[in-house]
Amino acid sequence: MTTMTDASVREFKMPDVGEGLTEAEILKWYVQPGDTVTDGQVVCEVETAKAAVELPIPYDGIVRSLHFPEGTTVDVGMSIIAVDVTGGAGAAVEDATPVAAEAPEEAKPPARQPVLVGYGVSVSSTKRRPRKGAEVPAQEVAAAVQQELNGHSGRAQANGHGGHSALAGLAGLPGQPVLAPVAGRPLAKPPVRKLAKDLGVDLTTVTPSGPDGVITREDVHAAVAPTAPEPVRTAPAAPVIPAPAVTYDGARETRVPVKGVRKATAAAMVGSAFTAPHVTEFVTVDVTRTLKLVEELKGAPDSYGLAGLRVNPLLLIAKALLVAIKRHPDINASWDEANQEIVLKHYVNLGIAAATPRGLIVPNIKDAHDKTLPQLAEALGELVSTAREGRTSPAAMQGGTVTITNVGVFGVDTGTPILPPGEAAILAVGSIKLKPWVHKGKVKPRQVTTLALSFDHRLVDGELGSKVLADVAAILEQPKKLITWA
């Protein structure tokens, strides 16, 4: 029986597609075992805590196996797909457990440039020393590994698999990163170590249940599970009335797991709400002239360089906020808790809150302060369409400085928005409605909306916040101020 050689199988591991994220959920596989794939071909879509991202494979070959089904959350660094880079020529029978192995130096593909944020094939500055032809006896390898383990050898010999276990750890298992044992240090993968740190668990006190003494997530959770104390009876115990069991009506209730974007948004909002002291101010403004300007720009887009671009009130509101920030730049800042400093930003990455099927996301327009009105319209259109399609990249949601949330599209008058983490201000725009308004001494029907500005009171005092909000309102009431204030 012929089996595929180890060197012919390449294991593609879950990359860090979100700059520091530790896991991602596999949403959809675009290939199946037996399919032919090429370098750069998208093989699956994954969802991180920030966005949905498509992953390209960095190999040419035939898919050997998919290690995880759709809907599985996988740690960064875990192998998710095996590819036969020889094209399947040497595979008469598929091995049930392919082994990950490095290809020889001369067979390695050329260096590739990163294609995703936080992902790319690193280029090593050193060459791997070629293996010698003579094989080292298993007894010598086992002895060396046992000596390195400093105490683990007794356990291995007691199980009767000392040499085999050590060799398996050196070769690497499919989908499992190789864990180098260090004397006196428990064996655990980085995500498990992070979990233990978050839960306050000392790994040296945890009993491992994984292969070769590796500590798993379940071991860490078991270490923090409460244990029942010994009952101390000084008198006859009173009858215990059991607490009512939590019932779940499966026919009339549905439970939705909180994960991905929704989970990250929930954690960020809780952290922001209870870290930054929020203050919210409101102003109601007559935006009739702004709506007339919008109609004028739509009616002659060629005259204003807006041909083919979407023009709406949000475009002029965004421009008004940028002008107000230019007049009061201190509001464009963040709070550095570690150094107890205020960081003033000399650029504006304007965030636009967008509701998507996966939850609320806030991508931002980079360097919005330098853009003309047509450039801002183009960037805003691309941001909205990309968000609706669920293709917003993690990079597009990082580095925001000030945000706009348009709750008016849902018919809401206004709200008290929570600051995105790291930002000093967020502007909420309510619905625009025809209301009776005193205009030139007479009550007339006018287009009116309410603006709400929330800001971090550590960075922004009442005077600064009020001036920014008043400037935005003044521009929307008299849009000609864009000419004199911009």
VENPE-V745228 format. One record per residue. RES is the residue in one small letter. OMEGA is omega in whole degrees, -180 to 180 (none if undefined). Layout:
((RES:OMEGA) (RES:OMEGA))
This chain:
((m:-178) (t:177) (t:-178) (m:179) (t:-178) (d:-176) (a:-178) (s:-176) (v:175) (r:-179) (e:178) (f:-176) (k:177) (m:-179) (p:173) (d:-176) (v:-177) (g:176) (e:176) (g:178) (l:-174) (t:-178) (e:178) (a:179) (e:177) (i:-179) (l:-174) (k:172) (w:177) (y:179) (v:178) (q:178) (p:-178) (g:179) (d:176) (t:180) (v:179) (t:-180) (d:180) (g:-180) (q:178) (v:-178) (v:180) (c:175) (e:180) (v:177) (e:175) (t:178) (a:-177) (k:-176) (a:171) (a:-174) (v:175) (e:-177) (l:174) (p:179) (i:-179) (p:-178) (y:166) (d:177) (g:-179) (i:-179) (v:179) (r:180) (s:172) (l:-172) (h:-177) (f:177) (p:176) (e:-179) (g:-179) (t:174) (t:-172) (v:177) (d:173) (v:-179) (g:177) (m:177) (s:-178) (i:-178) (i:177) (a:-178) (v:174) (d:-175) (v:176) (t:-180) (g:177) (g:-176) (a:-176) (g:-175) (a:175) (a:178) (v:-179) (e:176) (d:-177) (a:-179) (t:179) (p:-179) (v:178) (a:179) (a:178) (e:176) (a:176) (p:-175) (e:-176) (e:-178) (a:-178) (k:178) (p:179) (p:-179) (a:-178) (r:178) (q:179) (p:180) (v:178) (l:177) (v:179) (g:-178) (y:178) (g:-180) (v:-178) (s:-180) (v:-177) (s:179) (s:179) (t:179) (k:-179) (r:179) (r:-179) (p:179) (r:176) (k:-177) (g:-177) (a:179) (e:177) (v:180) (p:-178) (a:-180) (q:-179) (e:178) (v:-180) (a:180) (a:179) (a:179) (v:180) (q:177) (q:180) (e:-177) (l:176) (n:177) (g:179) (h:-175) (s:-180) (g:179) (r:-179) (a:-179) (q:180) (a:179) (n:180) (g:-178) (h:-175) (g:-178) (g:-177) (h:-179) (s:-180) (a:180) (l:179) (a:178) (g:180) (l:-176) (a:-179) (g:179) (l:-180) (p:178) (g:-179) (q:176) (p:180) (v:-179) (l:-180) (a:-180) (p:176) (v:-176) (a:176) (g:-178) (r:-180) (p:178) (l:178) (a:178) (k:-179) (p:179) (p:179) (v:177) (r:178) (k:179) (l:180) (a:179) (k:-180) (d:-177) (l:179) (g:-178) (v:175) (d:-176) (l:180) (t:180) (t:-176) (v:177) (t:-177) (p:177) (s:-179) (g:179) (p:179) (d:175) (g:180) (v:178) (i:-179) (t:176) (r:-179) (e:178) (d:-180) (v:179) (h:179) (a:-178) (a:180) (v:179) (a:-179) (p:177) (t:-177) (a:179) (p:177) (e:-180) (p:177) (v:-175) (r:174) (t:180) (a:178) (p:-177) (a:177) (a:179) (p:-177) (v:178) (i:-177) (p:178) (a:180) (p:-179) (a:177) (v:-178) (t:-180) (y:-179) (d:-177) (g:-179) (a:-175) (r:179) (e:177) (t:178) (r:-178) (v:179) (p:178) (v:-179) (k:177) (g:-175) (v:-178) (r:180) (k:180) (a:179) (t:179) (a:-180) (a:-179) (a:-179) (m:177) (v:179) (g:-179) (s:-176) (a:-176) (f:176) (t:-179) (a:176) (p:-176) (h:169) (v:180) (t:176) (e:-175) (f:172) (v:176) (t:-169) (v:176) (d:-176) (v:-178) (t:-178) (r:178) (t:179) (l:176) (k:177) (l:177) (v:179) (e:179) (e:179) (l:177) (k:-176) (g:-180) (a:-176) (p:-180) (d:-178) (s:-177) (y:-180) (g:-177) (l:-179) (a:179) (g:-179) (l:-179) (r:179) (v:180) (n:-179) (p:-179) (l:179) (l:-179) (l:175) (i:178) (a:179) (k:179) (a:179) (l:179) (l:178) (v:179) (a:178) (i:178) (k:-180) (r:-179) (h:-172) (p:-178) (d:179) (i:-179) (n:-172) (a:175) (s:-177) (w:177) (d:-176) (e:-176) (a:-177) (n:-178) (q:-179) (e:171) (i:-178) (v:178) (l:-179) (k:178) (h:176) (y:179) (v:169) (n:-170) (l:179) (g:176) (i:-180) (a:-178) (a:177) (a:-180) (t:178) (p:-179) (r:-180) (g:-179) (l:175) (i:-178) (v:172) (p:-178) (n:177) (i:-177) (k:177) (d:-179) (a:-177) (h:-178) (d:-172) (k:172) (t:-180) (l:176) (p:179) (q:178) (l:178) (a:179) (e:-180) (a:180) (l:178) (g:179) (e:-180) (l:-177) (v:-178) (s:179) (t:179) (a:-180) (r:179) (e:-180) (g:-176) (r:179) (t:-178) (s:177) (p:-178) (a:-179) (a:-178) (m:-179) (q:175) (g:179) (g:180) (t:179) (v:-173) (t:171) (i:173) (t:-175) (n:179) (v:-180) (g:-180) (v:179) (f:179) (g:-178) (v:-178) (d:177) (t:179) (g:176) (t:-173) (p:176) (i:-178) (l:167) (p:-178) (p:177) (g:-180) (e:-176) (a:-175) (a:174) (i:-178) (l:175) (a:-179) (v:-180) (g:-179) (s:179) (i:-176) (k:176) (l:-177) (k:174) (p:-174) (w:178) (v:-178) (h:-178) (k:175) (g:-179) (k:178) (v:-178) (k:174) (p:-179) (r:177) (q:-172) (v:175) (t:178) (t:178) (l:177) (a:179) (l:173) (s:180) (f:180) (d:-174) (h:172) (r:-176) (l:-171) (v:176) (d:-176) (g:-179) (e:-178) (l:179) (g:-180) (s:180) (k:179) (v:-179) (l:180) (a:178) (d:178) (v:180) (a:-178) (a:180) (i:-179) (l:177) (e:178) (q:-175) (p:175) (k:177) (k:176) (l:-179) (i:-174) (t:-177) (w:-174) (a:none))
